[in-house]
Amino acid sequence: MKLPGARSIIIIFFSVCFSLMNVNAQKNDTSFKVIAFYTAKHDLAHISFVHEANKWFPKMAKQYGFIYDSTSDWSKLNIAFLKQYKVVMFLDTRPEDSLQRLAFEQYMKNGGGWIGFHFSGFALTPSDYPQNWNWYHNEFIGAGEYKSNTWRPTSAILRVEDAGSLSTKGLPEKFKSAPNEWYSWENDIRKNKNIKILLAIDTTSFPLGTGPKLNEIWHSGYYPVAWTNTNYKMVYINMGHNDMDYEHGTNAQLSSTLSSEMQNMFIINTILWMGRSN
């Protein structure tokens, strides 16, 4: 067998190096940064989800090639800081400071991505989180004020409402969610021309909730649980409330928001769509 000469070895060496550089460049081209804001001070179920999310998302970031940062310092919600990130998440609450709100609105209007979970969409007047941000609740999310919820946190059968969305890519027509406290809203977002509903509770889920209050068990109705506003790169996701052992005083976590494979696929699809789009 004829062995390659020194010139051939050099050519092969540089070809391999060039190929590796191309692979790394492709990885860097698809890499992007995600920042998650959270408060994690009120409601053990929401705090539980925040802790769960901050363990799960770094693993997903490593697997899917993005960078995940998180902070409870809402003062970082400013124009200069947000420029580093393709996607912003609100894990449990919303900003209360007017300058932070303006910075977030500008970020979204300039093409930034946002994923809001569960309580980040909550507003109720009067409460500790009144509806005092019209752009966010009425225009951006579109749902207006919180209206009611189910109890206890239970799984639901979710139906894909928009199979053409990048968020729902690869999902079956129906799938079982993780347990959650489900919200209903003041506004019927089906009437909003800018809203595309992605997931809704399927009628096979009824009755949904176990009570003990009868009004916290849903028997009928239409309940969207994930949607996007087509004027922005955003998705609101109603999930993000773990079941907790309040009754026996242990306050132990009884369920996991990130335990549904199909629900997790929806979240990852959404992150990758926002992070890799221009």
Secondary structure, DSSP 4 states (H G I P E B T S, - for coil): -PPP-HHHHHHHHHHHHHHHHHHHHHHHHH--EEEEE----S-HHHHHHHHHHHHHHHHHHHHHT-EEEEES-GGG-SHHHHTT-SEEEESS----SHHHHHHHHHHHHTT-EEEEEGGGG---SSSSS-S--HIIIIIIS---SEEEE-SS-B--EEEES-TTSSTTTT--SEEEPPPB--EEESS-GGG-TTEEEEEEE-GGG-SB---SSGGGSB-S---EEEEEETTSEEEEE------B-TTTT---B---GGG-HHHHHHHHHHHHHHHH--
